[in-house]
Amino acid sequence: MAERQRYGKVIGVREEKIEEYLELHREVWPEVESMIKQCNMENFNIFIRKLPDGNHYLFMYFEYTGDDIAADEAKMVADPKTQEWWTHCEPCQKPLEDRADGEWWANMEPAYFLA
Amino acid sequence: MAERQRYGKVIGVREEKIEEYLELHREVWPEVESMIKQCNMENFNIFIRKLPDGNHYLFMYFEYTGDDIAADEAKMVADPKTQEWWTHCEPCQKPLEDRADGEWWANMEPAYFLA
């Protein structure tokens, strides 16, 4: 069994779209949730908070239980229903300008973990 | 058994103290880790990322498995070794000005969860 890996990610959210984003996430489409599970992602959390620059940000935490996250992410990107879901989510989001190539949500560096 | 509750928190970190904070967290004192466990906190993660305002922030995710987090937090606050640990950590941190009364790390609102 692959070791469980922990990921933290961050993205901005457009102030005028916060309610729309939260409403979308009160009932995420079953096909999207099924794809998250098929891609070996578990314990998937999103939090929101206003930060000192006056903007709200979204923080994602999840655990990856597979052995090839690049392949699983590619599988998710290729899923038509997930693509359609993202056409609703992405207009609500403001990705960080200094995110890495290929990122939408920006990866955060782990600083500490205690089981 | 109490239901597992998920918490996300955020705090700033002083730019000149980032390395010191990361170094501290490469070897957290055993008594501090023991107290986290005694206070029914599990799967405890801290991530770090620079945000668009140019400052770095720390993001905490943990799960609470007890049935009275206020009592468990009070127990942690009362622990002398944890208090001593915090005298090292707190000078590295810049708490959010709009945090709630009694908070150091500011609580984030949950927006989504998938097991």
gemmi code that builds the backbone of each chain (N, CA, C; Angstrom):
import gemmi

chains = {
    "A": [
        ("MET", (0.832, -1.199, 0.000), (0.000, 0.000, 0.000), (0.865, 1.247, 0.000)),
        ("ALA", (0.507, 2.211, -0.824), (1.251, 3.477, -0.865), (1.068, 4.215, 0.453)),
        ("GLU", (2.076, 4.986, 0.797), (1.986, 5.809, 1.999), (1.012, 6.968, 1.752)),
        ("ARG", (0.295, 7.337, 2.786), (-0.664, 8.445, 2.670), (0.101, 9.776, 2.623)),
        ("GLN", (-0.156, 10.575, 1.594), (0.515, 11.876, 1.474), (-0.482, 12.998, 1.717)),
        ("ARG", (-0.007, 14.036, 2.392), (-0.881, 15.144, 2.782), (-0.576, 16.393, 1.960)),
        ("TYR", (-1.623, 16.998, 1.414), (-1.461, 18.179, 0.571), (-2.242, 19.361, 1.125)),
        ("GLY", (-1.615, 20.544, 1.097), (-2.292, 21.798, 1.394), (-2.155, 22.706, 0.188)),
        ("LYS", (-3.257, 23.358, -0.209), (-3.239, 24.248, -1.370), (-4.039, 25.506, -1.063)),
        ("VAL", (-3.767, 26.547, -1.812), (-4.431, 27.831, -1.558), (-4.765, 28.519, -2.882)),
        ("ILE", (-5.867, 29.274, -2.865), (-6.268, 30.054, -4.032), (-7.114, 31.226, -3.542)),
        ("GLY", (-7.101, 32.336, -4.285), (-7.977, 33.444, -3.934), (-9.403, 33.173, -4.399)),
        ("VAL", (-10.346, 33.927, -3.836), (-11.733, 33.829, -4.281), (-12.229, 35.253, -4.531)),
        ("ARG", (-12.934, 35.459, -5.639), (-13.432, 36.805, -5.971), (-14.524, 37.202, -4.984)),
        ("GLU", (-14.378, 38.401, -4.429), (-15.293, 38.828, -3.360), (-16.752, 38.721, -3.794)),
        ("GLU", (-17.040, 39.094, -5.040), (-18.437, 39.102, -5.503), (-18.942, 37.704, -5.829)),
        ("LYS", (-18.050, 36.685, -5.738), (-18.425, 35.310, -6.086), (-18.361, 34.360, -4.887)),
        ("ILE", (-18.102, 34.899, -3.713), (-17.943, 34.033, -2.541), (-19.208, 33.218, -2.294)),
        ("GLU", (-20.343, 33.895, -2.292), (-21.592, 33.186, -1.990), (-21.870, 32.099, -3.030)),
        ("GLU", (-21.601, 32.428, -4.293), (-21.808, 31.439, -5.359), (-20.909, 30.218, -5.148)),
        ("TYR", (-19.666, 30.471, -4.765), (-18.722, 29.368, -4.547), (-19.177, 28.491, -3.369)),
        ("LEU", (-19.593, 29.141, -2.293), (-20.042, 28.377, -1.121), (-21.304, 27.587, -1.454)),
        ("GLU", (-22.196, 28.215, -2.204), (-23.437, 27.536, -2.580), (-23.132, 26.304, -3.440)),
        ("LEU", (-22.254, 26.449, -4.403), (-21.832, 25.303, -5.223), (-21.333, 24.158, -4.341)),
        ("HIS", (-20.589, 24.512, -3.292), (-19.956, 23.476, -2.474), (-20.863, 22.917, -1.390)),
        ("ARG", (-22.044, 23.472, -1.278), (-23.025, 22.828, -0.389), (-23.612, 21.587, -1.049)),
        ("GLU", (-23.541, 21.530, -2.393), (-24.016, 20.327, -3.095), (-23.130, 20.040, -4.301)),
        ("VAL", (-21.949, 19.556, -4.004), (-21.032, 19.193, -5.083), (-21.645, 18.025, -5.862)),
        ("TRP", (-21.509, 18.074, -7.186), (-22.103, 17.033, -8.026), (-21.552, 15.646, -7.670)),
        ("PRO", (-22.422, 14.661, -7.616), (-21.984, 13.302, -7.239), (-20.882, 12.766, -8.146)),
        ("GLU", (-20.937, 13.108, -9.441), (-19.903, 12.610, -10.362), (-18.533, 13.206, -10.021)),
        ("VAL", (-18.544, 14.431, -9.533), (-17.283, 15.088, -9.158), (-16.715, 14.442, -7.894)),
        ("GLU", (-17.600, 14.167, -6.953), (-17.139, 13.509, -5.718), (-16.655, 12.090, -6.014)),
        ("SER", (-17.353, 11.426, -6.915), (-16.935, 10.074, -7.288), (-15.545, 10.104, -7.924)),
        ("MET", (-15.287, 11.104, -8.754), (-13.975, 11.210, -9.412), (-12.871, 11.490, -8.403)),
        ("ILE", (-13.156, 12.339, -7.392), (-12.164, 12.588, -6.327), (-11.763, 11.260, -5.688)),
        ("LYS", (-12.760, 10.445, -5.392), (-12.470, 9.149, -4.756), (-11.720, 8.211, -5.696)),
        ("GLN", (-12.149, 8.192, -6.967), (-11.461, 7.338, -7.950), (-10.005, 7.749, -8.142)),
        ("CYS", (-9.725, 9.018, -7.866), (-8.347, 9.517, -8.016), (-7.565, 9.406, -6.705)),
        ("ASN", (-8.089, 8.598, -5.773), (-7.360, 8.257, -4.536), (-7.127, 9.449, -3.618)),
        ("MET", (-8.076, 10.396, -3.643), (-8.009, 11.536, -2.726), (-9.071, 11.361, -1.650)),
        ("GLU", (-8.639, 11.533, -0.400), (-9.526, 11.305, 0.745), (-9.420, 12.462, 1.726)),
        ("ASN", (-10.417, 12.515, 2.611), (-10.380, 13.494, 3.699), (-10.159, 14.889, 3.120)),
        ("PHE", (-11.019, 15.219, 2.189), (-10.889, 16.400, 1.337), (-11.634, 17.564, 1.986)),
        ("ASN", (-10.895, 18.603, 2.368), (-11.465, 19.760, 3.079), (-11.153, 21.062, 2.352)),
        ("ILE", (-12.115, 21.973, 2.334), (-11.852, 23.349, 1.907), (-12.332, 24.293, 3.016)),
        ("PHE", (-11.467, 25.242, 3.375), (-11.807, 26.280, 4.349), (-11.701, 27.642, 3.673)),
        ("ILE", (-12.349, 28.646, 4.257), (-12.274, 30.013, 3.724), (-12.008, 30.991, 4.865)),
        ("ARG", (-11.205, 32.038, 4.547), (-10.929, 33.073, 5.561), (-10.516, 34.350, 4.853)),
        ("LYS", (-10.938, 35.482, 5.360), (-10.421, 36.768, 4.896), (-9.036, 36.977, 5.499)),
        ("LEU", (-8.083, 37.416, 4.664), (-6.733, 37.665, 5.168), (-6.465, 39.173, 5.239)),
        ("PRO", (-5.318, 39.565, 5.834), (-5.077, 40.993, 6.095), (-5.087, 41.891, 4.856)),
        ("ASP", (-4.909, 41.337, 3.651), (-4.974, 42.194, 2.458), (-6.420, 42.523, 2.070)),
        ("GLY", (-7.380, 42.032, 2.867), (-8.785, 42.348, 2.639), (-9.488, 41.373, 1.717)),
        ("ASN", (-8.735, 40.443, 1.132), (-9.318, 39.443, 0.236), (-9.530, 38.114, 0.948)),
        ("HIS", (-10.520, 37.372, 0.456), (-10.764, 36.023, 0.973), (-9.943, 35.008, 0.184)),
        ("TYR", (-9.512, 33.982, 0.907), (-8.756, 32.888, 0.296), (-9.387, 31.551, 0.684)),
        ("LEU", (-9.207, 30.570, -0.212), (-9.666, 29.202, 0.021), (-8.452, 28.329, 0.292)),
        ("PHE", (-8.570, 27.457, 1.276), (-7.503, 26.555, 1.656), (-7.997, 25.135, 1.556)),
        ("MET", (-7.252, 24.330, 0.819), (-7.618, 22.932, 0.596), (-6.644, 22.036, 1.348)),
        ("TYR", (-7.185, 21.019, 1.996), (-6.363, 19.965, 2.597), (-6.943, 18.640, 2.155)),
        ("PHE", (-6.087, 17.752, 1.642), (-6.561, 16.394, 1.352), (-5.427, 15.399, 1.490)),
        ("GLU", (-5.784, 14.134, 1.501), (-4.804, 13.055, 1.614), (-4.858, 12.201, 0.360)),
        ("TYR", (-3.689, 11.895, -0.136), (-3.569, 11.091, -1.352), (-3.079, 9.695, -0.985)),
        ("THR", (-3.838, 8.691, -1.402), (-3.536, 7.319, -0.980), (-3.050, 6.443, -2.133)),
        ("GLY", (-2.938, 7.015, -3.338), (-2.441, 6.239, -4.472), (-0.924, 6.269, -4.545)),
        ("ASP", (-0.389, 5.852, -5.688), (1.073, 5.873, -5.819), (1.551, 6.686, -7.023)),
        ("ASP", (0.652, 7.477, -7.652), (1.068, 8.329, -8.770), (0.092, 9.493, -8.889)),
        ("ILE", (0.365, 10.548, -8.125), (-0.609, 11.648, -8.082), (-0.677, 12.375, -9.420)),
        ("ALA", (0.418, 12.428, -10.166), (0.376, 13.087, -11.481), (-0.598, 12.350, -12.393)),
        ("ALA", (-0.548, 11.031, -12.383), (-1.455, 10.236, -13.214), (-2.901, 10.413, -12.752)),
        ("ASP", (-3.114, 10.441, -11.446), (-4.484, 10.603, -10.942), (-5.018, 12.009, -11.228)),
        ("GLU", (-4.155, 13.003, -11.142), (-4.599, 14.360, -11.477), (-4.934, 14.462, -12.969)),
        ("ALA", (-4.145, 13.793, -13.795), (-4.425, 13.792, -15.242), (-5.764, 13.121, -15.525)),
        ("LYS", (-6.041, 12.056, -14.771), (-7.332, 11.370, -14.923), (-8.484, 12.310, -14.563)),
        ("MET", (-8.313, 13.069, -13.503), (-9.355, 14.009, -13.091), (-9.551, 15.097, -14.141)),
        ("VAL", (-8.455, 15.638, -14.654), (-8.510, 16.701, -15.659), (-9.224, 16.222, -16.926)),
        ("ALA", (-9.107, 14.929, -17.222), (-9.692, 14.367, -18.451), (-11.172, 14.038, -18.307)),
        ("ASP", (-11.694, 14.119, -17.091), (-13.087, 13.729, -16.863), (-14.040, 14.854, -17.282)),
        ("PRO", (-14.927, 14.593, -18.256), (-15.798, 15.657, -18.790), (-16.686, 16.312, -17.734)),
        ("LYS", (-17.222, 15.510, -16.801), (-18.109, 16.093, -15.792), (-17.333, 17.008, -14.842)),
        ("THR", (-16.105, 16.605, -14.512), (-15.259, 17.455, -13.666), (-14.902, 18.743, -14.404)),
        ("GLN", (-14.615, 18.617, -15.696), (-14.337, 19.819, -16.496), (-15.526, 20.781, -16.458)),
        ("GLU", (-16.726, 20.207, -16.578), (-17.924, 21.046, -16.551), (-18.087, 21.714, -15.176)),
        ("TRP", (-17.819, 20.940, -14.110), (-17.867, 21.482, -12.750), (-16.924, 22.674, -12.609)),
        ("TRP", (-15.728, 22.520, -13.154), (-14.727, 23.589, -13.042), (-15.150, 24.859, -13.797)),
        ("THR", (-16.004, 24.723, -14.836), (-16.469, 25.944, -15.507), (-17.351, 26.781, -14.565)),
        ("HIS", (-17.885, 26.152, -13.516), (-18.622, 26.898, -12.498), (-17.697, 27.449, -11.419)),
        ("CYS", (-16.698, 26.644, -11.046), (-15.822, 27.036, -9.921), (-14.793, 28.083, -10.322)),
        ("GLU", (-14.159, 27.881, -11.489), (-12.986, 28.707, -11.821), (-13.298, 30.198, -11.925)),
        ("PRO", (-14.484, 30.598, -12.441), (-14.769, 32.043, -12.473), (-14.880, 32.657, -11.076)),
        ("CYS", (-15.064, 31.830, -10.048), (-15.131, 32.333, -8.669), (-13.739, 32.520, -8.070)),
        ("GLN", (-12.743, 31.936, -8.706), (-11.417, 31.870, -8.083), (-10.429, 32.843, -8.717)),
        ("LYS", (-9.448, 33.242, -7.922), (-8.345, 34.096, -8.375), (-7.045, 33.378, -8.055)),
        ("PRO", (-6.515, 32.596, -8.996), (-5.298, 31.831, -8.692), (-4.123, 32.766, -8.397)),
        ("LEU", (-3.210, 32.311, -7.549), (-2.028, 33.103, -7.204), (-1.134, 33.272, -8.432)),
        ("GLU", (-0.648, 34.489, -8.643), (0.158, 34.742, -9.841), (1.460, 33.970, -9.823)),
        ("ASP", (1.999, 33.704, -8.645), (3.291, 33.011, -8.576), (3.136, 31.492, -8.410)),
        ("ARG", (1.967, 30.965, -8.770), (1.794, 29.517, -8.697), (2.722, 28.839, -9.705)),
        ("ALA", (3.008, 27.566, -9.447), (3.921, 26.829, -10.325), (3.245, 26.523, -11.664)),
        ("ASP", (4.063, 26.257, -12.685), (3.532, 25.860, -13.997), (2.565, 24.689, -13.842)),
        ("GLY", (1.410, 24.812, -14.458), (0.465, 23.709, -14.435), (-0.452, 23.704, -13.225)),
        ("GLU", (-0.172, 24.576, -12.242), (-1.042, 24.632, -11.066), (-2.229, 25.569, -11.313)),
        ("TRP", (-3.343, 25.277, -10.653), (-4.450, 26.234, -10.521), (-4.463, 26.663, -9.064)),
        ("TRP", (-4.833, 25.771, -8.179), (-4.567, 25.967, -6.752), (-3.038, 25.916, -6.564)),
        ("ALA", (-2.498, 26.802, -5.751), (-1.045, 26.800, -5.489), (-0.722, 25.868, -4.328)),
        ("ASN", (0.271, 25.054, -4.534), (0.717, 24.132, -3.495), (1.357, 24.892, -2.326)),
        ("MET", (1.104, 24.430, -1.110), (1.785, 24.980, 0.067), (2.836, 23.978, 0.519)),
        ("GLU", (3.875, 24.484, 1.178), (4.930, 23.610, 1.682), (4.543, 23.054, 3.052)),
        ("PRO", (4.728, 21.759, 3.270), (4.489, 21.231, 4.619), (5.552, 21.738, 5.593)),
        ("ALA", (5.105, 22.143, 6.776), (6.036, 22.633, 7.799), (6.039, 21.734, 9.027)),
        ("TYR", (4.967, 20.964, 9.198), (4.877, 20.096, 10.386), (3.776, 19.085, 10.182)),
        ("PHE", (4.001, 17.890, 10.710), (2.946, 16.878, 10.732), (3.089, 16.005, 11.975)),
        ("LEU", (1.961, 15.780, 12.644), (1.898, 14.833, 13.754), (0.668, 13.966, 13.543)),
        ("ALA", (0.876, 12.657, 13.486), (-0.244, 11.732, 13.249), (-1.252, 11.812, 14.390)),
    ],
    "B": [
        ("MET", (-18.758, 7.370, 21.047), (-17.565, 8.097, 20.578), (-17.987, 9.432, 19.960)),
        ("ALA", (-17.248, 10.468, 20.285), (-17.528, 11.785, 19.702), (-17.224, 11.752, 18.208)),
        ("GLU", (-17.957, 12.576, 17.471), (-17.700, 12.702, 16.044), (-16.379, 13.452, 15.829)),
        ("ARG", (-15.668, 13.072, 14.790), (-14.393, 13.735, 14.471), (-14.684, 15.105, 13.854)),
        ("GLN", (-14.108, 16.155, 14.436), (-14.319, 17.506, 13.907), (-13.042, 18.013, 13.263)),
        ("ARG", (-13.200, 18.723, 12.152), (-12.049, 19.195, 11.374), (-11.881, 20.697, 11.527)),
        ("TYR", (-10.664, 21.125, 11.819), (-10.375, 22.535, 12.031), (-9.304, 23.022, 11.061)),
        ("GLY", (-9.514, 24.216, 10.512), (-8.494, 24.915, 9.737), (-8.243, 26.268, 10.385)),
        ("LYS", (-6.962, 26.634, 10.537), (-6.613, 27.913, 11.170), (-5.480, 28.569, 10.383)),
        ("VAL", (-5.347, 29.857, 10.567), (-4.327, 30.605, 9.817), (-3.691, 31.661, 10.713)),
        ("ILE", (-2.414, 31.925, 10.434), (-1.688, 32.974, 11.160), (-0.558, 33.465, 10.262)),
        ("GLY", (-0.154, 34.727, 10.425), (1.006, 35.216, 9.691), (2.297, 34.739, 10.331)),
        ("VAL", (3.381, 34.823, 9.558), (4.695, 34.498, 10.117), (5.640, 35.642, 9.739)),
        ("ARG", (6.451, 36.088, 10.678), (7.381, 37.198, 10.418), (8.462, 36.738, 9.446)),
        ("GLU", (8.663, 37.528, 8.400), (9.583, 37.120, 7.326), (10.963, 36.757, 7.883)),
        ("GLU", (11.439, 37.530, 8.849), (12.799, 37.295, 9.356), (12.856, 36.107, 10.319)),
        ("LYS", (11.688, 35.515, 10.614), (11.640, 34.406, 11.572), (11.182, 33.105, 10.931)),
        ("ILE", (11.014, 33.098, 9.613), (10.503, 31.896, 8.950), (11.419, 30.702, 9.195)),
        ("GLU", (12.698, 30.903, 8.977), (13.628, 29.769, 9.142), (13.613, 29.241, 10.571)),
        ("GLU", (13.572, 30.168, 11.522), (13.539, 29.765, 12.935), (12.283, 28.940, 13.226)),
        ("TYR", (11.159, 29.376, 12.675), (9.903, 28.655, 12.895), (9.953, 27.250, 12.278)),
        ("LEU", (10.470, 27.180, 11.061), (10.557, 25.874, 10.391), (11.521, 24.955, 11.145)),
        ("GLU", (12.635, 25.535, 11.600), (13.623, 24.739, 12.342), (13.000, 24.191, 13.637)),
        ("LEU", (12.290, 25.039, 14.363), (11.596, 24.588, 15.580), (10.690, 23.398, 15.274)),
        ("HIS", (10.026, 23.455, 14.112), (9.031, 22.422, 13.805), (9.620, 21.171, 13.166)),
        ("ARG", (10.905, 21.204, 12.905), (11.554, 19.945, 12.488), (11.765, 19.032, 13.688)),
        ("GLU", (11.767, 19.621, 14.893), (11.890, 18.790, 16.097), (11.056, 19.374, 17.225)),
        ("VAL", (9.770, 19.208, 17.082), (8.872, 19.687, 18.141), (9.136, 18.866, 19.406)),
        ("TRP", (9.133, 19.546, 20.551), (9.428, 18.873, 21.816), (8.434, 17.730, 22.061)),
        ("PRO", (8.951, 16.598, 22.533), (8.070, 15.435, 22.778), (6.920, 15.745, 23.731)),
        ("GLU", (7.179, 16.592, 24.731), (6.113, 16.916, 25.698), (4.987, 17.701, 25.024)),
        ("VAL", (5.348, 18.502, 24.031), (4.346, 19.286, 23.307), (3.501, 18.358, 22.432)),
        ("GLU", (4.175, 17.422, 21.786), (3.435, 16.467, 20.946), (2.551, 15.574, 21.806)),
        ("SER", (3.064, 15.201, 22.954), (2.264, 14.374, 23.872), (1.002, 15.128, 24.310)),
        ("MET", (1.151, 16.423, 24.571), (-0.002, 17.219, 25.010), (-1.035, 17.359, 23.889)),
        ("ILE", (-0.584, 17.515, 22.641), (-1.515, 17.565, 21.508), (-2.367, 16.293, 21.507)),
        ("LYS", (-1.708, 15.155, 21.685), (-2.438, 13.878, 21.680), (-3.378, 13.765, 22.883)),
        ("GLN", (-2.870, 14.184, 24.064), (-3.721, 14.127, 25.265), (-4.949, 15.028, 25.127)),
        ("CYS", (-4.826, 16.050, 24.292), (-5.957, 16.976, 24.091), (-6.838, 16.542, 22.919)),
        ("ASN", (-6.663, 15.288, 22.487), (-7.552, 14.672, 21.487), (-7.479, 15.326, 20.113)),
        ("MET", (-6.275, 15.824, 19.788), (-6.049, 16.378, 18.457), (-5.178, 15.412, 17.659)),
        ("GLU", (-5.638, 15.125, 16.442), (-4.967, 14.136, 15.594), (-4.774, 14.694, 14.196)),
        ("ASN", (-3.888, 14.028, 13.448), (-3.683, 14.375, 12.036), (-3.407, 15.869, 11.913)),
        ("PHE", (-2.411, 16.293, 12.659), (-2.099, 17.705, 12.876), (-1.073, 18.146, 11.836)),
        ("ASN", (-1.468, 19.078, 10.966), (-0.614, 19.541, 9.858), (-0.443, 21.051, 9.904)),
        ("ILE", (0.768, 21.506, 9.588), (0.993, 22.934, 9.326), (1.659, 23.072, 7.955)),
        ("PHE", (1.117, 23.977, 7.133), (1.694, 24.299, 5.825), (2.080, 25.775, 5.811)),
        ("ILE", (2.966, 26.143, 4.884), (3.378, 27.542, 4.741), (3.354, 27.935, 3.269)),
        ("ARG", (2.950, 29.208, 3.028), (2.947, 29.699, 1.632), (3.010, 31.211, 1.662)),
        ("LYS", (3.735, 31.796, 0.716), (3.690, 33.236, 0.518), (2.411, 33.586, -0.212)),
        ("LEU", (1.714, 34.623, 0.243), (0.477, 35.044, -0.423), (0.697, 36.357, -1.177)),
        ("PRO", (-0.307, 36.787, -1.974), (-0.098, 37.936, -2.865), (0.294, 39.234, -2.168)),
        ("ASP", (0.045, 39.379, -0.865), (0.473, 40.610, -0.188), (1.975, 40.593, 0.117)),
        ("GLY", (2.659, 39.516, -0.288), (4.110, 39.439, -0.111), (4.528, 38.805, 1.203)),
        ("ASN", (3.559, 38.538, 2.087), (3.860, 37.920, 3.382), (3.589, 36.430, 3.367)),
        ("HIS", (4.328, 35.712, 4.211), (4.092, 34.277, 4.377), (3.049, 34.040, 5.467)),
        ("TYR", (2.252, 33.007, 5.259), (1.235, 32.604, 6.231), (1.373, 31.117, 6.538)),
        ("LEU", (0.957, 30.764, 7.750), (0.937, 29.372, 8.199), (-0.513, 28.903, 8.255)),
        ("PHE", (-0.753, 27.681, 7.779), (-2.093, 27.102, 7.766), (-2.075, 25.811, 8.539)),
        ("MET", (-2.967, 25.713, 9.490), (-3.052, 24.536, 10.336), (-4.323, 23.759, 9.997)),
        ("TYR", (-4.171, 22.433, 9.918), (-5.333, 21.553, 9.797), (-5.180, 20.454, 10.839)),
        ("PHE", (-6.231, 20.217, 11.616), (-6.188, 19.068, 12.532), (-7.584, 18.534, 12.762)),
        ("GLU", (-7.644, 17.362, 13.340), (-8.927, 16.732, 13.653), (-9.052, 16.568, 15.163)),
        ("TYR", (-10.221, 16.901, 15.658), (-10.490, 16.816, 17.087), (-11.427, 15.643, 17.348)),
        ("THR", (-10.988, 14.754, 18.231), (-11.742, 13.515, 18.447), (-12.401, 13.455, 19.824)),
        ("GLY", (-12.228, 14.508, 20.618), (-12.846, 14.525, 21.940), (-14.258, 15.063, 21.886)),
        ("ASP", (-14.810, 15.400, 23.048), (-16.175, 15.942, 23.045), (-16.274, 17.305, 23.721)),
        ("ASP", (-15.122, 17.968, 23.979), (-15.158, 19.308, 24.562), (-13.864, 20.022, 24.224)),
        ("ILE", (-13.842, 20.648, 23.048), (-12.571, 21.240, 22.601), (-12.177, 22.425, 23.471)),
        ("ALA", (-13.139, 23.146, 24.016), (-12.789, 24.278, 24.892), (-12.033, 23.773, 26.116)),
        ("ALA", (-12.503, 22.667, 26.695), (-11.836, 22.098, 27.869), (-10.448, 21.583, 27.490)),
        ("ASP", (-10.335, 20.942, 26.330), (-9.028, 20.414, 25.915), (-8.056, 21.552, 25.589)),
        ("GLU", (-8.552, 22.611, 24.978), (-7.674, 23.761, 24.711), (-7.217, 24.407, 26.024)),
        ("ALA", (-8.116, 24.462, 26.999), (-7.741, 25.026, 28.303), (-6.677, 24.164, 28.974)),
        ("LYS", (-6.794, 22.867, 28.802), (-5.789, 21.949, 29.348), (-4.425, 22.205, 28.701)),
        ("MET", (-4.429, 22.409, 27.393), (-3.170, 22.680, 26.682), (-2.555, 23.995, 27.146)),
        ("VAL", (-3.406, 25.022, 27.276), (-2.925, 26.343, 27.700), (-2.312, 26.274, 29.097)),
        ("ALA", (-2.812, 25.377, 29.932), (-2.344, 25.275, 31.318), (-1.061, 24.463, 31.450)),
        ("ASP", (-0.621, 23.820, 30.375), (0.555, 22.952, 30.451), (1.843, 23.776, 30.409)),
        ("PRO", (2.678, 23.709, 31.460), (3.874, 24.564, 31.516), (4.840, 24.350, 30.349)),
        ("LYS", (5.007, 23.090, 29.923), (5.957, 22.843, 28.836), (5.442, 23.426, 27.516)),
        ("THR", (4.136, 23.333, 27.304), (3.539, 23.934, 26.105), (3.670, 25.454, 26.156)),
        ("GLN", (3.457, 26.020, 27.348), (3.638, 27.473, 27.501), (5.063, 27.875, 27.136)),
        ("GLU", (6.031, 27.071, 27.572), (7.434, 27.384, 27.270), (7.689, 27.267, 25.762)),
        ("TRP", (7.103, 26.233, 25.145), (7.223, 26.057, 23.688), (6.697, 27.292, 22.956)),
        ("TRP", (5.571, 27.777, 23.415), (4.955, 28.936, 22.756), (5.823, 30.196, 22.891)),
        ("THR", (6.663, 30.284, 23.947), (7.543, 31.459, 24.032), (8.556, 31.452, 22.884)),
        ("HIS", (8.774, 30.281, 22.268), (9.635, 30.219, 21.086), (8.847, 30.483, 19.801)),
        ("CYS", (7.628, 29.954, 19.752), (6.840, 30.059, 18.511), (6.218, 31.443, 18.318)),
        ("GLU", (5.660, 31.998, 19.382), (4.846, 33.212, 19.230), (5.616, 34.403, 18.676)),
        ("PRO", (6.910, 34.586, 19.049), (7.641, 35.715, 18.452), (7.838, 35.567, 16.938)),
        ("CYS", (7.660, 34.355, 16.414), (7.779, 34.131, 14.962), (6.476, 34.469, 14.238)),
        ("GLN", (5.398, 34.578, 14.980), (4.072, 34.670, 14.353), (3.501, 36.080, 14.411)),
        ("LYS", (2.630, 36.366, 13.439), (1.903, 37.635, 13.371), (0.428, 37.304, 13.314)),
        ("PRO", (-0.255, 37.258, 14.464), (-1.670, 36.868, 14.439), (-2.505, 37.880, 13.663)),
        ("LEU", (-3.577, 37.412, 13.051), (-4.469, 38.294, 12.289), (-5.168, 39.268, 13.235)),
        ("GLU", (-5.219, 40.537, 12.834), (-5.804, 41.547, 13.725), (-7.292, 41.321, 13.954)),
        ("ASP", (-7.964, 40.722, 12.974), (-9.410, 40.528, 13.124), (-9.759, 39.142, 13.677)),
        ("ARG", (-8.792, 38.496, 14.319), (-9.099, 37.198, 14.933), (-10.121, 37.386, 16.060)),
        ("ALA", (-10.811, 36.306, 16.382), (-11.844, 36.374, 17.433), (-11.188, 36.507, 18.809)),
        ("ASP", (-11.968, 36.992, 19.768), (-11.488, 37.081, 21.148), (-10.961, 35.735, 21.618)),
        ("GLY", (-9.788, 35.742, 22.203), (-9.232, 34.510, 22.753), (-8.469, 33.677, 21.741)),
        ("GLU", (-8.526, 34.038, 20.459), (-7.784, 33.282, 19.456), (-6.349, 33.789, 19.346)),
        ("TRP", (-5.434, 32.895, 18.975), (-4.100, 33.288, 18.523), (-4.067, 32.992, 17.025)),
        ("TRP", (-4.074, 31.719, 16.661), (-4.378, 31.339, 15.285), (-5.857, 31.694, 15.028)),
        ("ALA", (-6.153, 32.238, 13.850), (-7.539, 32.586, 13.514), (-8.240, 31.395, 12.872)),
        ("ASN", (-9.418, 31.117, 13.351), (-10.213, 30.029, 12.807), (-10.670, 30.335, 11.375)),
        ("MET", (-10.679, 29.312, 10.518), (-11.229, 29.469, 9.171), (-12.591, 28.770, 9.136)),
        ("GLU", (-13.453, 29.231, 8.232), (-14.768, 28.605, 8.090), (-14.688, 27.419, 7.151)),
        ("PRO", (-15.285, 26.289, 7.525), (-15.336, 25.159, 6.581), (-16.259, 25.486, 5.412)),
        ("ALA", (-15.797, 25.153, 4.200), (-16.597, 25.390, 2.995), (-16.982, 24.088, 2.309)),
        ("TYR", (-16.228, 23.035, 2.588), (-16.511, 21.750, 1.911), (-15.779, 20.637, 2.645)),
        ("PHE", (-16.425, 19.477, 2.701), (-15.749, 18.287, 3.220), (-16.262, 17.044, 2.492)),
        ("LEU", (-15.312, 16.204, 2.084), (-15.635, 14.884, 1.521), (-14.747, 13.877, 2.208)),
        ("ALA", (-15.347, 12.877, 2.826), (-14.560, 11.858, 3.532), (-13.691, 11.085, 2.551)),
    ],
}
model = gemmi.Model(1)
for chain_id, residues in chains.items():
    chain = gemmi.Chain(chain_id)
    for i, (resn, *xyz) in enumerate(residues, 1):
        res = gemmi.Residue()
        res.name, res.seqid = resn, gemmi.SeqId(i, " ")
        for name, pos in zip(("N", "CA", "C"), xyz):
            atom = gemmi.Atom()
            atom.name, atom.element = name, gemmi.Element(name[0])
            atom.pos, atom.b_iso = gemmi.Position(*pos), 0.0
            res.add_atom(atom)
        chain.add_residue(res)
    model.add_chain(chain)
structure = gemmi.Structure()
structure.add_model(model)
structure.setup_entities()
